[in-house]
Amino acid sequence: MFEEQLTHRKGELIKAVIDFSKAWRKDKVLRRLEAMMIVLNQEHIFILTGNGDVVEPEDGEIAAIGSGGSYAIAAARALKKHASLDEETLVKESLSVAADLCIYTNHNIKTLSLG
C-alpha cells in the first residue's frame, strides 16, 4: 500500500508518507492494526504508526521500532559516537545488542542497503 502511494507521488517520500498515513487512518481494518513501519530515503526517515502518526526521529538519522527498538537506538547512538563503524556494521551491531537484551528480539538480522 505504501509503495502504491510512493509510485503515485513519483517518489516524493514526504507526500507519500502523508497520503499513506491518511489512508491508513481511514481504512477500517488497518486502523485497528497496532503496527509501525519505518520508511526512508537518502534525505528523510519517518516512523509511521497504525494511528496515522508520522514521526521523524529527533536526530534525523537513527530510528527503530518493536520491542527491542529502545535498546537498538541506545546501542546505535553509543556506537556512532564512540566507534568508527560503517553504517551497515553499526546497524547490525545495534540490533545484536537489542537481541541480547530483549527476549522478544532475535539474532535473525538482514539488512538492505540503499544505493
C-alpha positions in Angstrom: 0.0 0.0 0.0 2.8 2.4 0.8 4.7 1.5 -2.4 1.5 2.4 -4.4 1.5 5.9 -2.7 5.1 6.3 -3.4 4.6 5.4 -7.1 1.6 7.7 -7.3 3.6 10.6 -5.8 6.5 9.9 -8.2 9.0 9.1 -5.5 8.3 12.1 -3.3 8.7 10.5 0.1 7.1 13.2 2.3 3.9 13.4 0.2 3.7 9.6 0.0 4.1 9.3 3.8 1.3 11.9 4.4 -1.1 10.2 1.9 -0.3 6.8 3.3 -1.0 7.9 6.9 -4.3 9.4 5.9 -5.3 6.2 4.0 -4.1 4.0 7.0 -6.3 6.1 9.4 -9.4 5.8 7.1 -9.1 2.1 6.5 -11.4 0.1 8.8 -9.2 -2.9 9.1 -5.7 -1.2 9.1 -6.6 1.5 11.7 -7.1 -1.3 14.2 -3.8 -2.8 13.4 -1.3 -1.9 16.1 1.7 -1.7 13.8 4.6 0.6 12.9 6.8 0.9 10.0 10.0 2.8 9.1 10.2 4.4 5.6 13.3 6.3 4.4 15.3 7.6 1.6 18.7 9.3 1.4 17.3 12.6 2.9 14.5 11.6 5.3 13.5 8.9 7.7 10.0 8.5 9.2 8.2 6.2 11.6 4.6 5.6 10.7 2.1 4.2 13.2 -1.3 2.5 12.9 -2.9 5.6 14.5 -1.8 7.6 11.4 1.0 9.3 13.2 4.1 10.4 11.3 7.2 10.7 13.5 10.6 12.0 12.4 13.4 10.8 14.7 14.9 13.5 16.9 18.4 13.2 15.5 17.1 12.5 12.0 19.4 9.6 11.4 18.5 6.7 13.7 15.1 5.0 14.0 13.9 1.8 15.5 10.6 0.1 16.2 9.5 -3.0 18.0 10.1 -4.5 21.4 13.9 -4.1 21.2 13.8 -0.7 19.5 14.9 1.3 22.5 17.9 -1.0 23.1 18.8 -0.8 19.4 18.6 3.0 19.4 20.7 3.3 22.5 23.3 1.0 21.1 23.4 2.8 17.7 23.8 6.2 19.3 26.6 5.0 21.5 28.4 3.2 18.7 28.0 6.1 16.4 29.5 8.4 19.0 32.4 6.2 20.2 33.3 3.9 17.3 34.3 4.2 13.7 31.9 1.8 12.0 30.4 1.9 8.6 26.6 2.3 8.6 25.7 -1.4 7.9 28.0 -2.7 10.7 26.6 -0.1 13.1 23.1 -1.3 12.3 23.9 -5.0 12.7 25.8 -4.5 16.0 23.0 -2.3 17.4 20.4 -5.0 16.5 22.7 -7.6 18.0 22.8 -5.7 21.3 19.0 -5.4 21.2 18.7 -9.2 20.6 21.0 -9.9 23.6 18.8 -7.7 25.9 15.2 -8.2 24.7 13.6 -11.5 25.0 11.3 -10.8 22.0 14.1 -9.8 19.7 16.2 -12.5 17.9 19.5 -12.6 16.1 18.0 -13.1 12.6 19.3 -9.9 11.2 19.0 -9.0 7.5 19.9 -5.6 6.1 19.1 -3.9 2.8 21.3 -1.0 1.8 20.1 1.9 -0.2 22.3 2.7 -3.2 
